Amino acid sequence: MDQNKIKRINELYRKSKAEGLTDAERKEQKILRQEYLELVKRNLRSQLNNIDIEEKDGTVVNLGEKYGSQEGN
């Protein structure tokens, strides 16, 4: 997500606290927040899929392979 969208999310938040938002601004805020949350989830999933765990028996298991790589979630 580019910095302009993050800046806009913050502007809308501050405006909502100060004076309230119009219906169009509320809709924009909701869309931007959803986009941001999806990006955070995707990045977290990507990081978790690259973690290897060493089991007690010495085998190494990749979490992405063990629990299913869910890039789309």
C-alpha positions in Angstrom: 0.0 0.0 0.0 1.5 3.3 -0.9 2.1 6.1 1.5 -0.7 8.3 0.0 -3.3 5.7 0.9 -2.0 5.4 4.5 -1.9 9.2 4.8 -5.5 9.3 3.6 -6.6 6.6 6.1 -5.1 8.8 8.9 -6.7 12.0 7.5 -10.1 10.4 7.5 -9.6 9.1 11.0 -8.6 12.5 12.3 -11.5 14.1 10.5 -14.0 11.5 11.9 -12.9 12.4 15.4 -12.9 16.1 14.9 -16.0 16.8 12.8 -17.4 13.6 11.4 -17.4 12.1 7.9 -19.8 12.3 5.0 -21.3 9.1 3.7 -18.8 9.1 0.8 -15.9 9.6 3.2 -17.1 6.7 5.4 -17.3 4.5 2.4 -13.8 5.5 1.3 -12.5 4.9 4.8 -14.0 1.4 5.0 -12.6 0.4 1.6 -9.1 1.8 2.5 -9.1 0.0 5.9 -10.2 -3.3 4.3 -7.4 -3.0 1.7 -4.9 -2.2 4.5 -6.0 -5.2 6.6 -5.8 -7.6 3.6 -2.3 -6.4 2.9 -1.2 -7.0 6.6 -2.8 -10.4 6.6 -1.1 -11.4 3.3 2.3 -10.2 4.6 1.9 -12.0 7.9 0.9 -15.2 6.1 3.9 -14.9 3.8 6.3 -14.5 6.8 4.7 -17.5 8.6 5.0 -19.7 5.5 8.7 -19.1 5.6 9.3 -20.3 9.1 10.9 -23.7 9.7 10.4 -25.5 13.0 12.8 -28.2 14.2 10.8 -31.0 15.8 12.0 -33.0 18.8 13.1 -35.9 16.6 15.4 -33.5 14.6 13.2 -33.2 11.5 12.7 -29.7 10.1 9.1 -28.8 9.1 8.1 -25.7 7.2 4.9 -24.2 8.6 3.6 -23.3 5.2 3.8 -26.9 4.1 2.6 -28.3 7.3 -0.5 -26.1 7.6 -1.1 -25.4 3.9 0.2 -22.4 2.1 -2.7 -20.0 2.2 -1.5 -17.1 0.2 -5.0 -16.0 -0.8 -6.3 -15.8 2.8 
